[in-house]
Amino acid sequence: MKNYETLVDATNDLFKRGYTANLSLDGDTINDKEQNIQMGADDFEIDEFYRFEGASNPDDMSIVYAVSSTKYNLKGVLVNAYGTYADDSSSAIGAKLHHGQVSHNLHGEDRPSA
């Protein structure tokens, strides 16, 4: 994974690397509204993820996910709140997005040694 200074840097680089779909989280699905695609938890993989904190407010945090789906032949970017404004979804999508790997190995944090 790369290190990015800003959320914009991350999304721009992911776009250049083929993550062109603009994805959104909508309850139990991740959607590509442009292509009218709704993906359940089994329909996609999280390839990369990066966390960013707001410069003036640590509660203003976001995670950028690089998402791919072989089922729908797409690669896209999902930006979601983290921390205070996080989606507290208990769905399978929420579980996948907030899995221990993502929660504990976030951008800028040290990974535990084996």
MMTF fields as JSON, N, C-alpha, C and O atoms, coordinates in Angstrom:
{
  "mmtfVersion": "1.0.0",
  "mmtfProducer": "UNKNOWN",
  "numBonds": 455,
  "numAtoms": 456,
  "numGroups": 114,
  "numChains": 1,
  "numModels": 1,
  "chainsPerModel": [1],
  "groupsPerChain": [114],
  "chainIdList": ["A"],
  "bondAtomList": [4, 2, 8, 6, 12, 10, 16, 14, 20, 18, 24, 22, 28, 26, 32, 30, 36, 34, 40, 38, 44, 42, 48, 46, 52, 50, 56, 54, 60, 58, 64, 62, 68, 66, 72, 70, 76, 74, 80, 78, 84, 82, 88, 86, 92, 90, 96, 94, 100, 98, 104, 102, 108, 106, 112, 110, 116, 114, 120, 118, 124, 122, 128, 126, 132, 130, 136, 134, 140, 138, 144, 142, 148, 146, 152, 150, 156, 154, 160, 158, 164, 162, 168, 166, 172, 170, 176, 174, 180, 178, 184, 182, 188, 186, 192, 190, 196, 194, 200, 198, 204, 202, 208, 206, 212, 210, 216, 214, 220, 218, 224, 222, 228, 226, 232, 230, 236, 234, 240, 238, 244, 242, 248, 246, 252, 250, 256, 254, 260, 258, 264, 262, 268, 266, 272, 270, 276, 274, 280, 278, 284, 282, 288, 286, 292, 290, 296, 294, 300, 298, 304, 302, 308, 306, 312, 310, 316, 314, 320, 318, 324, 322, 328, 326, 332, 330, 336, 334, 340, 338, 344, 342, 348, 346, 352, 350, 356, 354, 360, 358, 364, 362, 368, 366, 372, 370, 376, 374, 380, 378, 384, 382, 388, 386, 392, 390, 396, 394, 400, 398, 404, 402, 408, 406, 412, 410, 416, 414, 420, 418, 424, 422, 428, 426, 432, 430, 436, 434, 440, 438, 444, 442, 448, 446, 452, 450],
  "bondOrderList": [1, 1, 1, 1, 1, 1, 1, 1, 1, 1, 1, 1, 1, 1, 1, 1, 1, 1, 1, 1, 1, 1, 1, 1, 1, 1, 1, 1, 1, 1, 1, 1, 1, 1, 1, 1, 1, 1, 1, 1, 1, 1, 1, 1, 1, 1, 1, 1, 1, 1, 1, 1, 1, 1, 1, 1, 1, 1, 1, 1, 1, 1, 1, 1, 1, 1, 1, 1, 1, 1, 1, 1, 1, 1, 1, 1, 1, 1, 1, 1, 1, 1, 1, 1, 1, 1, 1, 1, 1, 1, 1, 1, 1, 1, 1, 1, 1, 1, 1, 1, 1, 1, 1, 1, 1, 1, 1, 1, 1, 1, 1, 1, 1],
  "groupList": [{"groupName": "MET", "atomNameList": ["N", "CA", "C", "O"], "elementList": ["N", "C", "C", "O"], "formalChargeList": [0, 0, 0, 0], "bondAtomList": [1, 0, 2, 1, 3, 2], "bondOrderList": [1, 1, 2], "singleLetterCode": "M", "chemCompType": "L-PEPTIDE LINKING"}, {"groupName": "LYS", "atomNameList": ["N", "CA", "C", "O"], "elementList": ["N", "C", "C", "O"], "formalChargeList": [0, 0, 0, 0], "bondAtomList": [1, 0, 2, 1, 3, 2], "bondOrderList": [1, 1, 2], "singleLetterCode": "K", "chemCompType": "L-PEPTIDE LINKING"}, {"groupName": "ASN", "atomNameList": ["N", "CA", "C", "O"], "elementList": ["N", "C", "C", "O"], "formalChargeList": [0, 0, 0, 0], "bondAtomList": [1, 0, 2, 1, 3, 2], "bondOrderList": [1, 1, 2], "singleLetterCode": "N", "chemCompType": "L-PEPTIDE LINKING"}, {"groupName": "TYR", "atomNameList": ["N", "CA", "C", "O"], "elementList": ["N", "C", "C", "O"], "formalChargeList": [0, 0, 0, 0], "bondAtomList": [1, 0, 2, 1, 3, 2], "bondOrderList": [1, 1, 2], "singleLetterCode": "Y", "chemCompType": "L-PEPTIDE LINKING"}, {"groupName": "GLU", "atomNameList": ["N", "CA", "C", "O"], "elementList": ["N", "C", "C", "O"], "formalChargeList": [0, 0, 0, 0], "bondAtomList": [1, 0, 2, 1, 3, 2], "bondOrderList": [1, 1, 2], "singleLetterCode": "E", "chemCompType": "L-PEPTIDE LINKING"}, {"groupName": "THR", "atomNameList": ["N", "CA", "C", "O"], "elementList": ["N", "C", "C", "O"], "formalChargeList": [0, 0, 0, 0], "bondAtomList": [1, 0, 2, 1, 3, 2], "bondOrderList": [1, 1, 2], "singleLetterCode": "T", "chemCompType": "L-PEPTIDE LINKING"}, {"groupName": "LEU", "atomNameList": ["N", "CA", "C", "O"], "elementList": ["N", "C", "C", "O"], "formalChargeList": [0, 0, 0, 0], "bondAtomList": [1, 0, 2, 1, 3, 2], "bondOrderList": [1, 1, 2], "singleLetterCode": "L", "chemCompType": "L-PEPTIDE LINKING"}, {"groupName": "VAL", "atomNameList": ["N", "CA", "C", "O"], "elementList": ["N", "C", "C", "O"], "formalChargeList": [0, 0, 0, 0], "bondAtomList": [1, 0, 2, 1, 3, 2], "bondOrderList": [1, 1, 2], "singleLetterCode": "V", "chemCompType": "L-PEPTIDE LINKING"}, {"groupName": "ASP", "atomNameList": ["N", "CA", "C", "O"], "elementList": ["N", "C", "C", "O"], "formalChargeList": [0, 0, 0, 0], "bondAtomList": [1, 0, 2, 1, 3, 2], "bondOrderList": [1, 1, 2], "singleLetterCode": "D", "chemCompType": "L-PEPTIDE LINKING"}, {"groupName": "ALA", "atomNameList": ["N", "CA", "C", "O"], "elementList": ["N", "C", "C", "O"], "formalChargeList": [0, 0, 0, 0], "bondAtomList": [1, 0, 2, 1, 3, 2], "bondOrderList": [1, 1, 2], "singleLetterCode": "A", "chemCompType": "L-PEPTIDE LINKING"}, {"groupName": "PHE", "atomNameList": ["N", "CA", "C", "O"], "elementList": ["N", "C", "C", "O"], "formalChargeList": [0, 0, 0, 0], "bondAtomList": [1, 0, 2, 1, 3, 2], "bondOrderList": [1, 1, 2], "singleLetterCode": "F", "chemCompType": "L-PEPTIDE LINKING"}, {"groupName": "ARG", "atomNameList": ["N", "CA", "C", "O"], "elementList": ["N", "C", "C", "O"], "formalChargeList": [0, 0, 0, 0], "bondAtomList": [1, 0, 2, 1, 3, 2], "bondOrderList": [1, 1, 2], "singleLetterCode": "R", "chemCompType": "L-PEPTIDE LINKING"}, {"groupName": "GLY", "atomNameList": ["N", "CA", "C", "O"], "elementList": ["N", "C", "C", "O"], "formalChargeList": [0, 0, 0, 0], "bondAtomList": [1, 0, 2, 1, 3, 2], "bondOrderList": [1, 1, 2], "singleLetterCode": "G", "chemCompType": "PEPTIDE LINKING"}, {"groupName": "SER", "atomNameList": ["N", "CA", "C", "O"], "elementList": ["N", "C", "C", "O"], "formalChargeList": [0, 0, 0, 0], "bondAtomList": [1, 0, 2, 1, 3, 2], "bondOrderList": [1, 1, 2], "singleLetterCode": "S", "chemCompType": "L-PEPTIDE LINKING"}, {"groupName": "ILE", "atomNameList": ["N", "CA", "C", "O"], "elementList": ["N", "C", "C", "O"], "formalChargeList": [0, 0, 0, 0], "bondAtomList": [1, 0, 2, 1, 3, 2], "bondOrderList": [1, 1, 2], "singleLetterCode": "I", "chemCompType": "L-PEPTIDE LINKING"}, {"groupName": "GLN", "atomNameList": ["N", "CA", "C", "O"], "elementList": ["N", "C", "C", "O"], "formalChargeList": [0, 0, 0, 0], "bondAtomList": [1, 0, 2, 1, 3, 2], "bondOrderList": [1, 1, 2], "singleLetterCode": "Q", "chemCompType": "L-PEPTIDE LINKING"}, {"groupName": "PRO", "atomNameList": ["N", "CA", "C", "O"], "elementList": ["N", "C", "C", "O"], "formalChargeList": [0, 0, 0, 0], "bondAtomList": [1, 0, 2, 1, 3, 2], "bondOrderList": [1, 1, 2], "singleLetterCode": "P", "chemCompType": "L-PEPTIDE LINKING"}, {"groupName": "HIS", "atomNameList": ["N", "CA", "C", "O"], "elementList": ["N", "C", "C", "O"], "formalChargeList": [0, 0, 0, 0], "bondAtomList": [1, 0, 2, 1, 3, 2], "bondOrderList": [1, 1, 2], "singleLetterCode": "H", "chemCompType": "L-PEPTIDE LINKING"}],
  "groupTypeList": [0, 1, 2, 3, 4, 5, 6, 7, 8, 9, 5, 2, 8, 6, 10, 1, 11, 12, 3, 5, 9, 2, 6, 13, 6, 8, 12, 8, 5, 14, 2, 8, 1, 4, 15, 2, 14, 15, 0, 12, 9, 8, 8, 10, 4, 14, 8, 4, 10, 3, 11, 10, 4, 12, 9, 13, 2, 16, 8, 8, 0, 13, 14, 7, 3, 9, 7, 13, 13, 5, 1, 3, 2, 6, 1, 12, 7, 6, 7, 2, 9, 3, 12, 5, 3, 9, 8, 8, 13, 13, 13, 9, 14, 12, 9, 1, 6, 17, 17, 12, 15, 7, 13, 17, 2, 6, 17, 12, 4, 8, 11, 16, 13, 9],
  "groupIdList": [1, 2, 3, 4, 5, 6, 7, 8, 9, 10, 11, 12, 13, 14, 15, 16, 17, 18, 19, 20, 21, 22, 23, 24, 25, 26, 27, 28, 29, 30, 31, 32, 33, 34, 35, 36, 37, 38, 39, 40, 41, 42, 43, 44, 45, 46, 47, 48, 49, 50, 51, 52, 53, 54, 55, 56, 57, 58, 59, 60, 61, 62, 63, 64, 65, 66, 67, 68, 69, 70, 71, 72, 73, 74, 75, 76, 77, 78, 79, 80, 81, 82, 83, 84, 85, 86, 87, 88, 89, 90, 91, 92, 93, 94, 95, 96, 97, 98, 99, 100, 101, 102, 103, 104, 105, 106, 107, 108, 109, 110, 111, 112, 113, 114],
  "secStructList": [7, 7, 7, 7, 1, 1, 2, 2, 2, 2, 2, 2, 2, 2, 2, 2, 6, 6, 7, 7, 3, 3, 3, 3, 3, 3, 6, 6, 3, 3, 3, 3, 6, 6, 6, 6, 3, 3, 3, 7, 4, 4, 4, 7, 3, 3, 3, 3, 3, 3, 3, 3, 3, 7, 1, 1, 7, 6, 6, 7, 3, 3, 3, 3, 3, 3, 3, 3, 3, 6, 6, 6, 6, 3, 3, 3, 3, 3, 3, 3, 3, 3, 4, 4, 4, 7, 7, 7, 7, 7, 1, 2, 2, 2, 2, 2, 2, 6, 7, 2, 2, 2, 2, 2, 1, 7, 6, 6, 1, 7, 7, 7, 7, 7],
  "xCoordList": [0.834, 0.0, 0.874, 1.985, 0.363, 1.085, 0.68, -0.314, 1.464, 1.103, 0.737, 1.465, -0.382, -0.862, -1.005, -1.363, -0.724, -0.87, -2.334, -2.74, -3.126, -4.518, -5.449, -5.021, -6.723, -7.746, -7.804, -7.988, -7.651, -7.672, -6.509, -6.687, -5.32, -4.165, -4.461, -4.147, -5.06, -5.371, -6.385, -6.173, -7.477, -8.512, -8.003, -8.331, -7.212, -6.652, -5.726, -5.777, -4.883, -3.962, -4.726, -4.412, -5.718, -6.512, -7.233, -7.318, -7.742, -8.399, -7.407, -7.745, -6.195, -5.163, -4.826, -4.421, -4.994, -4.681, -5.893, -5.868, -6.953, -8.089, -9.292, -10.281, -9.246, -10.395, -11.291, -11.277, -12.07, -12.787, -14.241, -14.824, -14.839, -16.233, -16.335, -15.531, -17.323, -17.592, -18.64, -19.83, -18.194, -19.07, -19.651, -19.05, -20.821, -21.454, -22.005, -22.382, -22.04, -22.58, -24.042, -24.383, -24.902, -26.34, -26.94, -27.41, -26.921, -27.472, -26.701, -25.551, -27.33, -26.716, -26.007, -25.652, -25.796, -25.119, -24.112, -24.216, -23.136, -22.245, -22.667, -22.763, -22.916, -23.527, -22.637, -21.894, -22.739, -22.22, -23.466, -24.006, -23.911, -25.178, -25.109, -26.121, -23.938, -23.787, -24.098, -24.69, -23.693, -23.93, -25.116, -25.394, -25.812, -26.953, -26.577, -27.281, -25.462, -24.973, -25.094, -24.716, -25.622, -25.708, -24.988, -25.38, -23.937, -23.122, -23.342, -23.317, -23.558, -23.607, -22.193, -21.238, -22.057, -20.739, -19.917, -18.689, -20.549, -19.826, -19.453, -18.774, -19.886, -19.69, -18.437, -18.137, -17.691, -16.535, -15.428, -15.633, -14.246, -13.088, -12.552, -12.665, -11.975, -11.287, -9.813, -9.145, -9.311, -7.925, -6.954, -5.854, -7.363, -6.536, -7.463, -8.651, -6.918, -7.693, -6.74, -5.614, -7.198, -6.373, -7.255, -8.367, -6.757, -7.505, -6.907, -5.69, -7.784, -7.358, -8.123, -9.322, -7.402, -8.026, -8.084, -7.198, -9.136, -9.255, -8.144, -7.744, -7.64, -6.519, -6.855, -5.992, -8.103, -8.449, -9.285, -9.456, -9.808, -10.692, -10.464, -10.83, -9.867, -9.615, -10.885, -10.817, -12.057, -13.317, -13.755, -14.637, -13.146, -13.477, -12.576, -11.603, -12.916, -12.057, -12.79, -14.009, -12.016, -12.57, -11.637, -10.437, -12.219, -11.433, -11.748, -12.908, -10.693, -10.837, -10.588, -9.541, -11.543, -11.422, -11.251, -12.001, -10.275, -10.151, -10.863, -10.437, -11.944, -12.832, -12.819, -12.833, -12.79, -12.896, -13.943, -14.208, -14.531, -15.524, -15.308, -15.451, -14.961, -14.844, -16.24, -16.415, -17.216, -18.587, -19.112, -19.765, -18.832, -19.333, -18.256, -18.51, -17.053, -15.944, -15.755, -15.755, -15.595, -15.388, -14.372, -14.134, -13.791, -12.897, -13.334, -13.556, -13.457, -13.933, -13.44, -12.733, -13.834, -13.426, -14.666, -15.662, -14.575, -15.618, -14.99, -13.982, -15.576, -15.118, -16.19, -17.371, -15.752, -16.701, -16.161, -14.95, -17.072, -16.669, -16.079, -16.394, -15.225, -14.61, -14.633, -14.49, -14.807, -14.808, -16.195, -17.164, -16.303, -17.546, -18.696, -19.825, -18.41, -19.471, -19.552, -20.165, -18.963, -18.947, -20.337, -21.198, -20.524, -21.755, -21.712, -20.792, -22.677, -22.719, -23.487, -24.05, -23.507, -24.254, -23.824, -22.635, -24.802, -24.498, -24.608, -24.535, -24.782, -24.938, -23.619, -22.569, -23.702, -22.505, -21.558, -20.34, -22.099, -21.251, -20.469, -19.253, -21.151, -20.475, -19.412, -18.326, -19.717, -18.742, -17.513, -16.39, -17.715, -16.584, -15.745, -14.516, -16.39, -15.667, -14.929, -13.873, -15.472, -14.869, -14.205, -14.024, -13.851, -13.17, -11.903, -11.353, -11.431, -10.234, -9.033, -8.269, -8.838, -7.69, -7.757, -6.754, -8.933, -9.084, -8.988, -8.328, -9.639, -9.669, -8.296, -8.0, -7.449, -6.181, -4.968, -3.912, -5.081, -3.944, -4.232, -4.104, -4.616, -5.001, -3.8, -2.711, -4.025, -3.006, -2.302, -2.941, -0.991, -0.207, 0.01, 0.691, -0.542, -0.349, 0.564, 0.558, 1.345, 2.239, 1.441, 0.426, 1.917, 1.296, 1.925, 3.124, 1.15, 1.73, 2.758, 2.589, 3.81, 4.822, 4.38, 3.657, 4.83, 4.413, 5.307, 5.109],
  "yCoordList": [-1.178, 0.0, 1.236, 1.229, 2.289, 3.544, 4.452, 4.21, 5.491, 6.523, 7.779, 8.198, 8.373, 9.589, 10.681, 10.412, 11.909, 13.047, 13.437, 13.818, 13.339, 13.778, 12.757, 11.896, 12.871, 12.039, 12.251, 11.292, 13.483, 13.795, 13.113, 12.578, 13.125, 12.436, 10.946, 10.368, 10.336, 8.908, 8.617, 7.72, 9.362, 9.09, 9.359, 8.612, 10.404, 10.692, 9.574, 9.178, 9.062, 7.988, 6.699, 5.998, 6.385, 5.183, 5.286, 4.299, 6.45, 6.67, 6.394, 5.726, 6.913, 6.683, 5.203, 4.75, 4.444, 3.015, 2.146, 0.931, 2.778, 2.02, 1.909, 1.281, 2.495, 2.48, 3.661, 4.689, 3.502, 4.632, 4.759, 5.834, 3.693, 3.771, 4.573, 4.4, 5.44, 6.243, 5.493, 5.54, 4.806, 3.932, 4.636, 5.559, 4.187, 4.732, 3.589, 2.536, 3.824, 2.855, 3.191, 4.319, 2.205, 2.433, 1.257, 0.296, 1.335, 0.264, -1.026, -1.119, -2.032, -3.346, -3.567, -4.699, -2.504, -2.647, -1.522, -0.438, -1.821, -0.794, -0.621, -1.594, 0.617, 0.875, 1.671, 2.562, 1.317, 2.141, 2.648, 1.974, 3.835, 4.358, 4.609, 4.494, 4.947, 5.209, 3.971, 4.074, 2.787, 1.543, 0.761, -0.353, 1.344, 0.705, -0.668, -1.655, -0.715, -1.948, -1.828, -0.813, -2.867, -2.948, -4.219, -5.321, -4.063, -5.205, -5.549, -4.677, -6.83, -7.343, -7.66, -7.514, -8.087, -8.331, -9.369, -9.283, -10.335, -11.378, -10.966, -11.717, -9.797, -9.369, -8.536, -8.197, -8.192, -7.306, -7.672, -8.4, -7.143, -7.281, -5.881, -4.973, -5.719, -4.48, -4.704, -5.494, -4.004, -4.174, -3.334, -3.782, -2.139, -1.211, -0.32, -0.214, 0.322, 1.254, 2.238, 1.887, 3.464, 4.529, 5.392, 5.756, 5.714, 6.561, 7.958, 8.131, 8.949, 10.347, 11.06, 10.849, 11.919, 12.756, 14.178, 14.626, 14.885, 16.289, 17.089, 16.804, 18.091, 18.893, 19.634, 19.793, 20.093, 20.883, 20.125, 20.591, 18.959, 18.243, 16.736, 16.148, 16.106, 14.665, 13.828, 12.678, 14.392, 13.671, 13.616, 12.832, 14.443, 14.505, 13.529, 13.93, 12.226, 11.202, 10.465, 10.297, 10.026, 9.26, 8.117, 8.163, 7.081, 5.994, 5.918, 5.977, 5.785, 5.569, 4.085, 3.555, 3.421, 2.011, 1.87, 2.476, 1.08, 0.662, -0.675, -1.656, -0.713, -1.869, -2.455, -1.722, -3.79, -4.435, -5.537, -6.117, -5.809, -6.866, -7.605, -7.031, -8.882, -9.684, -9.998, -10.117, -10.133, -10.418, -9.329, -9.623, -8.074, -6.949, -6.295, -5.291, -6.873, -6.36, -4.853, -4.067, -4.47, -3.059, -2.874, -3.755, -1.702, -1.248, 0.169, 0.985, 0.455, 1.771, 2.213, 1.489, 3.418, 4.049, 4.323, 4.866, 3.929, 4.213, 5.043, 4.642, 6.197, 7.03, 6.956, 7.182, 6.63, 6.462, 7.151, 7.241, 7.632, 8.251, 7.204, 6.018, 7.655, 6.782, 7.518, 8.741, 6.818, 7.463, 7.949, 7.199, 9.2, 9.761, 9.638, 9.344, 9.866, 9.885, 8.591, 8.57, 7.538, 6.267, 5.67, 5.874, 4.926, 4.165, 3.008, 2.191, 2.928, 1.874, 0.646, -0.094, 0.436, -0.668, -1.998, -2.254, -2.835, -4.176, -5.195, -6.4, -4.72, -5.6, -6.282, -5.976, -7.202, -7.893, -6.899, -7.056, -5.877, -4.844, -4.125, -3.97, -3.686, -3.009, -3.884, -3.408, -5.155, -6.078, -6.202, -6.25, -6.255, -6.385, -5.106, -5.173, -3.956, -2.684, -2.448, -1.816, -2.948, -2.691, -3.931, -4.037, -4.853, -6.091, -5.743, -4.659, -6.608, -6.371, -5.936, -5.086, -6.494, -6.101, -4.618, -3.913, -4.14, -2.729, -1.876, -0.837, -2.305, -1.516, -1.373, -0.331, -2.405, -2.374, -2.028, -1.704, -2.084, -1.806, -0.596, -0.657, 0.487, 1.677, 2.489, 2.384, 3.304, 4.195, 4.961, 5.58, 4.904, 5.682, 5.025, 5.594, 3.85, 3.182, 1.985, 1.345, 1.685, 0.543, -0.74, -0.841, -1.728, -3.045, -3.865, -3.744, -4.686, -5.517, -6.493, -7.006, -6.724, -7.649, -9.071, -9.332, -9.987, -11.384, -12.117, -13.307],
  "zCoordList": [0.0, 0.0, 0.0, 0.531, -0.598, -0.689, 0.468, 1.154, 0.664, 1.632, 0.862, -0.039, 1.213, 0.569, 1.618, 2.765, 1.217, 2.126, 2.321, 3.418, 1.241, 1.322, 0.681, -0.088, 1.014, 0.431, -1.081, -1.83, -1.533, -2.965, -3.68, -4.774, -3.072, -3.67, -3.85, -4.89, -2.843, -2.9, -3.999, -4.814, -4.027, -5.023, -6.431, -7.352, -6.618, -7.95, -8.415, -9.579, -7.526, -7.905, -8.196, -9.158, -7.381, -7.628, -8.977, -9.707, -9.306, -10.598, -11.741, -12.718, -11.604, -12.627, -12.763, -13.834, -11.669, -11.68, -12.023, -11.83, -12.531, -13.045, -12.137, -12.514, -10.956, -10.039, -10.392, -9.715, -11.458, -12.049, -11.61, -11.746, -11.088, -10.659, -9.36, -8.444, -9.298, -8.108, -7.29, -7.604, -6.245, -5.473, -4.255, -3.705, -3.849, -2.648, -1.805, -2.319, -0.51, 0.436, 0.666, 1.023, 0.46, 0.624, 1.377, 0.769, 2.691, 3.511, 3.361, 3.788, 2.752, 2.621, 1.292, 0.964, 0.524, -0.765, -0.987, -0.413, -1.839, -2.378, -3.828, -4.575, -4.221, -5.512, -6.451, -6.04, -7.73, -8.819, -9.54, -10.417, -9.162, -9.684, -11.185, -11.877, -11.691, -13.124, -13.959, -15.034, -13.456, -14.179, -13.617, -14.061, -12.644, -11.991, -11.416, -11.632, -10.685, -10.07, -8.559, -7.973, -7.936, -6.482, -6.057, -6.441, -5.266, -4.865, -3.4, -2.532, -3.14, -1.787, -1.321, -2.084, -0.088, 0.515, -0.246, -0.253, -0.879, -1.603, -3.028, -3.728, -3.457, -4.846, -5.074, -6.219, -4.019, -4.182, -3.215, -2.244, -3.508, -2.622, -2.319, -3.143, -1.145, -0.789, -1.095, -0.428, -2.107, -2.542, -1.71, -1.387, -1.375, -0.595, 0.217, -0.084, 1.251, 2.06, 2.723, 3.074, 2.89, 3.472, 4.367, 3.987, 5.552, 6.488, 6.499, 6.432, 6.584, 6.638, 7.736, 7.919, 8.473, 9.495, 8.981, 8.254, 9.367, 9.003, 9.646, 10.775, 8.941, 9.427, 10.712, 11.575, 10.853, 12.031, 13.052, 14.179, 12.671, 13.572, 13.438, 12.42, 14.446, 14.376, 14.24, 13.805, 14.609, 14.445, 12.986, 12.636, 12.129, 10.717, 9.971, 9.332, 10.06, 9.476, 8.367, 8.408, 7.367, 6.262, 5.914, 6.187, 5.3, 4.746, 3.264, 2.855, 2.462, 1.032, 0.784, 1.156, 0.161, -0.183, -1.687, -2.454, -2.118, -3.512, -3.604, -2.994, -4.363, -4.413, -5.821, -6.809, -5.901, -7.216, -7.16, -6.107, -8.322, -8.436, -9.752, -10.831, -9.646, -10.863, -11.407, -12.619, -10.538, -10.969, -11.889, -12.89, -11.559, -12.342, -13.207, -13.873, -13.191, -13.992, -13.764, -14.711, -12.501, -12.203, -11.096, -10.27, -11.115, -10.051, -9.72, -10.615, -8.429, -8.058, -6.7, -6.0, -6.349, -5.099, -4.26, -4.74, -2.984, -2.008, -0.908, -0.325, -0.617, 0.492, 1.564, 1.302, 2.796, 3.893, 5.135, 5.339, 5.952, 7.214, 8.139, 8.04, 9.033, 10.037, 11.354, 11.377, 12.437, 13.747, 14.109, 13.994, 14.547, 15.048, 14.061, 14.453, 12.759, 11.763, 10.962, 9.894, 11.441, 10.722, 10.621, 11.477, 9.546, 9.374, 10.356, 10.309, 11.232, 12.248, 11.77, 12.577, 10.469, 9.892, 10.497, 10.681, 10.802, 11.293, 10.161, 10.403, 8.933, 7.782, 7.426, 7.99, 6.488, 5.997, 5.341, 5.429, 4.684, 4.065, 5.153, 5.042, 6.198, 7.299, 7.928, 8.26, 8.094, 8.677, 7.791, 8.292, 6.479, 5.563, 5.575, 5.593, 5.565, 5.565, 6.874, 6.885, 7.972, 9.281, 9.864, 11.077, 9.002, 9.409, 10.172, 9.972, 11.021, 11.823, 11.015, 11.472, 9.818, 8.997, 8.677, 8.785, 8.285, 7.95, 9.204, 9.201, 10.27, 11.496, 12.142, 12.727, 12.049, 12.755, 11.89, 12.434, 10.593, 9.716, 8.848, 7.625, 9.468, 8.733, 8.292, 8.855, 7.27, 6.722, 7.843, 8.693, 7.82, 8.762, 10.103, 10.955, 10.321, 11.602, 11.419, 10.367, 12.441, 12.376, 12.411, 13.099, 11.653, 11.687, 12.787, 13.04, 13.439, 14.497, 13.9, 12.794, 14.659, 14.176, 14.467, 15.429, 13.612, 13.751, 14.718, 14.962]
}
